[in-house]
Amino acid sequence: MRKLYINAEHKKNVINPNIYGHFSEHLGRCIYEGLYVGEDSPIPNVNGMRKDVIEALRNIKVPVLRWPGGCFADEYHWKDGVGPKKNRKKMINTHWGGVVEDNSFGTHEFMELCAQLGCEPYINGNVGSGTVQEMQEWVEYMTFDGLSPMANWREENGRKEPWKLKYFGVGNENWGCGGTMRSEYYADEYRRYQTYIRNFSGNKIYKIACGPNGGDYNWTEKLMEIAGKHMDALTLHHYTVPYGDWGKRGSATDFTKDAYYNTIKQGLKMEELVSNHLQIMNKYDPEHNVDLIVDEWGTWYDAEPGSVPGFLYQQNTMRDAMIASATLNIFNKYSKRVTMANIAQTVNVLQAVVLTDGAKMLLTPTYHVFDMYKVHQGATLVDSFIETEAIEPYDIPDVSVSASLDAAGALNITAVNFGLEKSIEIDCEVAGMNINNATGRILTGAVDAFNTFEEPRKLTITDFPVENGKFTIPPCSVVLVSLR
């Protein structure tokens, strides 16, 4: 039996709810058919937003939603997406499938979506193919309360009151699809663009700079050196690809035990990346004024057979639940400096929490992980330690844990057993707290199991026995234990 040591008296930082954020791009069926079906759709909707999807996302308390990309952000011209829909310009989505984008989902629709979800909007501006003026006018359009060309235009388009907008990203992946820029060049461009992102009418913008791709530590070094004093946060992108080889992504549902463990190994690299980038940031920002935001993360496999390759539609198994659990535990651990994260992507794309097919909808194993982990949002991180055993020959730990105290005084522990063969018996030793009640919830199943539209509840959360702080995690399982 393993001892899980928790010191409830050693309260650390509050876990920012935004760590449990999401990402929605004009890619495949994420926006259209996934989140937005239009006001005239036979699928039940409110102002065009799918009622079933909105209800599901509200249940997991989505705190923040990023839009419009992604690579799409740096070819998106916001003025094409406002005004009467019949007059909106059509464009080619060159990054994702070469399909026609009719711009029927634009700024007003996104803000309506966030209002229905009850979440903060996080908008990415266009640096790659846009202009400083275009970005400045977008912020003015959304946030200025007064007489100006943009505010007047907003009112003409049906919205008199300005919106509140806190999070604004200056470009996306500008080292790649956002302009193939060198770090020094982007740093100077960032300084120029951010100068014109104004704080209108009492609205305070939190400025987010495009950070590195995975382990590109030079990018972080140069950005912090040249532009660190002009940003509130720097982003990091890391996708989990089996074996770390983009040429061996393989199927989302048909994989070997070796591929599974290597996928876990790649997912756990998130901690190394976060730690190393923070060390560089600390060198230039010893007072920790600049946050780290992981605004794209998740698994990436080959597209499902029969789907459009450029739509990045993939199924979601217990393997993905393992990655989600491990990653969220890492973010909790570093939540003093990691203040937001956005899984890619919310619906029908990559590691989605929701999949749709016409009027049908299902919740993925990753969704259920977010459902269990929502107890950490706004809770206080506490010290926790458990001895792990290495899964050989992969040299990965067999268990990952995280613990926090919520406002009602409950101690919530999330744990994941990566192993496929052995159960792990755990005995909690909690300092600074008398335990009178214990409950548990579990998500478990075969590693390649997934929900289908014919069998949407094959994998779901069930009750889980906990006695005197002792519990057993079966192989390939995620658990939530609540002690009171």
Secondary structure, 3 states (H helix, E strand, C coil): CEEEEEEEEEEEEECCHHHHEEECCCCCCCCECCCECCCCCCCCEECCEEHHHHHHHHHCCCCEEEECCCHHHHHCCHHHHCCCHHHCCCEEECCCCCEEECCCCCHHHHHHHHHHHCCEEEEEECCCCCCHHHHHHHHHHHHCCCCCHHHHHHHHCCCCCCCCCCEEEECCCCCCCCCCCCHHHHHHHHHHHHHCCCCCCCCCCEEEECCCECCCHHHHHHHHHHHHHHCCEEEEEEEECHHHCHHHCCCCCCCCHHHHHHHHHHHCHHHHHHHHHHHHHHHHCCCCCCEEEEEEEEECCCCCCCCCHHHCCCCCEHHHHHHHHHHHHHHHHCCCCEEEEEEECCECCCCCCEEEECCEEEECHHHHHHHHHHHHCCCEEEEEEECCCEECCCCEECEEEEEEECCCCCEEEEEEECCCCCCEEEEEEEECCCCCCEEEEEEECCCCCECCCCCCCCCCCEECCCECCEEEECCCEEEEEEEC
